[in-house]
């Protein structure tokens, strides 16, 4: 097995054990930051040198089996100690199934157990970039956060362990090559998020307990289905599933979809997100990004061959579900008051776009990867900005950002530019083409939902931008409250963000040139759509880049000129200008109507429909 | 190319003419304010004769940017380019106006910008769905090919609600009737746009010009759905718009939230229904 691949997946776990030996405090924080940077560098290495078989390492199958079993047992014991008996029963069942399955069948594990394809490498690169830049900001923020709390050391330890485990789980989910591997890394993700929640729980009853039970139930079903899959396919490898799997293929496809959705907590329900992500902004941000955006898309990409060409009804329903997630996220970002909640809604929308487009065509699959990666990085950058704002100003309320361009001009510039990048780079690229050409063909309902979501997210960004660009009181931020590391990381992160967005087209062409293993997918001519009239700028050298770059530069220059040369006098009547919430995008909805309730009813109905159609295939 | 130039000039001219005709008719109607026959043009000249606010040296450039994008979009429409290009140009134009409003210290400016963004959601949704419906019906997004299709087929029969929705959008952008987003609910208070007045003097004049060009763009877009020769279709859509402007004088004003709901129902809902309908029939 490739040593580098193994390192990127299991390195963080090794570092986790090493971190226990390091005294808590500054040293452990530096250790975690170095680990995050190493993680990123390894991902870059993997991306730049695709075939790095310099060091191979043979790992016996028994090791993977033992690690998986130990993880299930760990969850079982931990849940007993936490008095979560339903989870105990479920994890006990998982352990028993795993042990019995190994004793009776003793299947060969996938060789290699972990490996990255092209999509995986791009997503890994995006995720590791997010982690490398965001972790230092998170740790500095948490240092201040914990300084006001009791038992800070224990909490810091939990957070640091959670971060390292999250890295390993994320890399594992992207790289896993077998069903048991996915189970293992989902469990790691569950443990990592559990550590975060344990740190920030502030009541006797854990708010996210219900969601955890559902996640473990789904993982139990997943584990229970592995013997069935092994019996049918003769292997637990993902690639071992071929097109001739029969009617059961639909059921497996739906199970994969459901697992990705539930483990990623990708349901368009605000209350569930609020419960699961009721943590400080940076922690909830990084968890949502890794767990709910990049990982589910990465897992679904592995099974695209399974879902493409299955029952058309299932595919339509799945695409509608993705669109619903997208529009749900957009709506929740419209009604949110805090910047972190707005960004979470936008993230949900991005993930929804990924779910709905990944199954449409090979072309959309490529673009989904690029868009998910670039937008995840951009939203992380915005998360980093609001984390710094909260650190300095103690609030993340958008209404309090009216005078930001005077207080922190560089921060305002970066935020504005990132928002414009988020809107324009994908908007004036293949996204439009994909939307109008591919989506249009078969998915009218999804098309409507997707357009509505795009418009709403754009409007939310415009509104936020309007606040940033508005004049306000002239106050100053004390230098010592703005740590130097923030000033260093932010511009660097911005450069990466801009590069990720503006290179979407290049990314696409990079994929276009790769010798892609086609699997059971028809080898579509991905250049076919390049000849369509219309809007393909990002895919043609120069033109799109110039257009997008031009737009951004013009707007940024306008903004900078206003700041630099504008002769704005003392601002009068600042309370009158707090109009952000008075003119909300949802003000027109009658008081009797509750869109949140409608969205909830829609996703539950859709989930029931998908389950029903999938089960009907067993007849 | 000559045809494109002629369309460009024609669209630029037609909207001031509509305003002049409206002014003439309303002056003749009992109970309406009497004014000079050339009042709209005179008002524009008056704006250009004034200087901008001294304390906002850069605000004047935003209307210039908006006007530039309006002209570019007008060229796209005249040349029958892709409808997505038209959408992008209009969005850019709107953004320049909104950013200019936000950059001032006026509470009204910020308020108007927030309303403008809400309005932006409605019309951009409507135009995107209109584009999707066009693609579904005609198989192309390029407006010059839509004209060819429309010459041989009655596009209006397939997309009646889309055309109606786009007309509602034109009314939204013109602050007419039940779609008036104006702050004091009086359409003529600020050049028929939702922005109150963060702008002054010449920049206000440029905003007025931009709005006229934009109205022309919407009228031309609506005319693509009509079944006659392009210039006849364009004149018909202009006449309909004039009728809406005249009706506006007698229609009561509504609260902002009600206007927003109306806009979503008529401009957002109708094209969406038509779009689904295309799949069902």
Interface residues (C-beta under 8 A of the other chain):
Chain A: X428 X432 X435 X436 X437 X440 X444 X445 X447 X448 X451 X452 X454 X455 X456 X458 X459 X462 X463 X465 X466 X467 X469 X470 X471 X533 X534 X535 X551 X554 X555 X558 X559 X561 X562 X565 X566 X567 X568 X569 X571 X572 X573 X576 X577 X579 X580 X582 X583 X584 X585 X587 X588 X589 X590
Chain B: X55 X56 X57 X58 X61 X62 X65 X82 X84 X85 X88 X92 X95 X98 X99 X102 X103 X104 X105 X107 X110 X111 X113 X114 X115 X117 X118 X120 X121 X124 X125 X128 X129 X131 X132 X135 X136 X140 X141 X142 X256 X257 X258 X260 X261 X263 X264 X272 X275 X276 X278 X279
